[in-house]
Every structure is written in structure tokens, then in C-alpha cells.
Amino acid sequence: MLSMILKNEKLNAFVYRMTIFSKNTQWIKPGKFINIKIPGFYLRRPMGVSDFTKNSYSFIYEIIGNGTMALSKMQAQQEIDILENLGNNYKYESKYGVPLLVSGGSGIGPILCLAKYFNQHKIKYELVCGFTNKQKVFLVEEIKKLNPNAHICTDDGSFGENGNVVKIINKHNLQNHYYYACGSTNMLKAIFKNNKNGQLSLDERMGCGFGACMGCSIKTRKGEQRICKNGPIFKSEDLLW
């Protein structure tokens, strides 16, 4: 489906946020994603929704190759081919008490969406946002507006608290909180090793984005699962890490 770009804003030297016009955003829940076709590139790119209104939604992406570089050059009023309403979403587990939201780098998109959902429903939560260094930090004001007590950290200590997200989680005694996480696979595995009670958004290149090609399959305790169709959100208890 062709959709119109409303905005493609630069958040730092590496990260952008694109806003898309949409006649229907009722399908959007924290964790769901879209799959975009970048002109000149064969495989689509999956992107988690970071925010939405009645007539638009946004996603955050990082320039990591020629495809995302081309995406960063696109302008408002251009059209882009997008498959919408893909994947599952985070499920709030009230029985576990105060939830912990954890993001790494550009994986912050779905976590921001979930934080806004919690704010709207007056659910108290903890928030930890990790970045590599000061140069890669973005949206600090928006993060703090959502949660004034959010812990923002960098691996090298050049901005915010010093340490990766697991170090900060343990520092503030948050290691036993039920968590909702999105970020690099290495970060997710570290969180999983630290606490096996939560939900993780897995990141994977996808052939189709809706479960037809089996290109993003992984082995789980429930058997073979497709990240695009059965995920991207998986309960930690189901992963074979």
C-alpha cells in the first residue's frame, strides 16, 4: 500500500524518525510493526511503531546500510510502499507488579509506544534507555516527559548514567521486575540472562513480513516460530537462549 510521508526528521547523526499519514491507526498496539519497501532495494525493512495519532504514525530507524541511508533521504510528500498491521504486541501482565521497560539505541520505538500506553492507563512503570555513547543519544526530553525518573545511560558513561542497561537495572534493584524490552540481540540476551521473566521484541531481516516465506523462523520451546507472524514479541520463557 502506498502511503504518504509527512515528516522525516533527523534525531542525531545516525537516527531518524519518519511520520506516515494513515486513514486508520486503530490496529496499532505497542510492539506491532510495519514493513517498508525502499525504492531500489529488494527486501523490505521491518520497523516498530513508536507513536501514533488518529491520522498518522511514526517509526524510528538507524542508518546501518545503503537501504536505511536511502530511506533517510526521502522527503515529506513522497509516497512509500508499506505493509501495515503486522506481528503481535506486548501484553501487559498486571500480576507481576510495577513493570520495567528497557530499550537499546534505535530499539526505543516500541518502548516509547508502550510507555505512552502505560501513561494513558495510569500504570506506574520503570524505564531504562541505553545508548552506546553521547553522540548516539536522542529524544532525551521526550523520554523524561514520559517518565521523569527514567534512567538514561551510555556504555562509556559519556552521557547520563555510566554502564549498559543490565548494569543500570542491577544498580537500581530492578532485576526482579517483569520487563518489556527492545534493542539489539546482544542486549536482549544479556537482559534474558539477568532475568528470565519478561517479553522481548526480536529483530530480524524478513523476506515477506507476514509468515509466508519462513525466512525469519527461530526454534523455541513451542517449536519453530516465525518472528514476523508469531512475534516479534516473545515471552522469555519460550526462548531457547
C-alpha positions, 0 to 999 in steps of 0.5 A, spaced: 500 500 500 502 506 498 502 511 503 504 518 504 510 521 508 509 527 512 515 528 516 522 525 516 526 528 521 533 527 523 534 525 531 542 525 531 547 523 526 545 516 525 537 516 527 531 518 524 524 518 525 519 518 519 511 520 520 506 516 515 499 519 514 494 513 515 486 513 514 486 508 520 491 507 526 486 503 530 490 496 529 496 499 532 498 496 539 505 497 542 510 492 539 506 491 532 510 493 526 510 495 519 514 493 513 517 498 508 519 497 501 525 502 499 525 504 492 531 500 489 532 495 494 529 488 494 527 486 501 523 490 505 525 493 512 521 491 518 520 497 523 516 498 530 511 503 531 513 508 536 507 513 536 501 514 533 495 519 532 488 518 529 491 520 522 498 518 522 504 514 525 511 514 526 517 509 526 524 510 528 530 507 524 538 507 524 542 508 518 546 501 518 546 500 510 545 503 503 537 501 504 536 505 511 541 511 508 536 511 502 530 511 506 533 517 510 533 521 504 526 521 502 522 527 503 515 529 506 510 528 500 513 522 497 509 516 497 512 509 500 510 502 499 508 499 506 505 493 509 501 495 515 498 491 521 503 486 522 506 481 528 503 481 535 504 486 541 506 486 548 501 484 553 501 487 559 501 482 565 498 486 571 500 480 576 507 481 576 507 488 579 510 495 577 513 493 570 520 495 567 521 497 560 528 497 557 530 499 550 537 499 546 539 505 541 534 505 535 530 499 539 526 505 543 520 505 538 516 500 541 518 502 548 516 509 547 509 506 544 508 502 550 510 507 555 505 512 552 500 506 553 502 505 560 501 513 561 494 513 558 492 507 563 495 510 569 500 504 570 506 506 574 512 503 570 520 503 570 524 505 564 531 504 562 534 507 555 541 505 553 545 508 548 552 506 546 555 513 547 553 521 547 553 522 540 548 516 539 543 519 544 536 522 542 529 524 544 532 525 551 526 530 553 521 526 550 523 520 554 523 524 561 516 527 559 514 520 559 517 518 565 521 523 569 525 518 573 527 514 567 534 512 567 538 514 561 545 511 560 551 510 555 556 504 555 562 509 556 558 513 561 559 519 556 552 521 557 547 520 563 548 514 567 555 510 566 554 502 564 549 498 559 542 497 561 543 490 565 548 494 569 543 500 570 537 495 572 542 491 577 544 498 580 537 500 581 534 493 584 530 492 578 532 485 576 526 482 579 521 486 575 517 483 569 520 487 563 518 489 556 524 490 552 527 492 545 534 493 542 539 489 539 540 481 540 546 482 544 542 486 549 536 482 549 540 476 551 544 479 556 537 482 559 534 474 558 540 472 562 539 477 568 532 475 568 528 470 565 521 473 566 519 478 561 517 479 553 522 481 548 521 484 541 526 480 536 529 483 530 530 480 524 531 481 516 524 478 513 523 476 506 515 477 506 513 480 513 507 476 514 509 468 515 509 466 508 516 465 506 519 462 513 525 466 512 525 469 519 523 462 523 527 461 530 526 454 534 523 455 541 520 451 546 513 451 542 517 449 536 519 453 530 516 460 530 516 465 525 518 472 528 514 476 523 507 472 524 508 469 531 512 475 534 516 479 534 514 479 541 516 473 545 515 471 552 522 469 555 520 463 557 519 460 550 526 462 548 531 457 547 537 462 549 
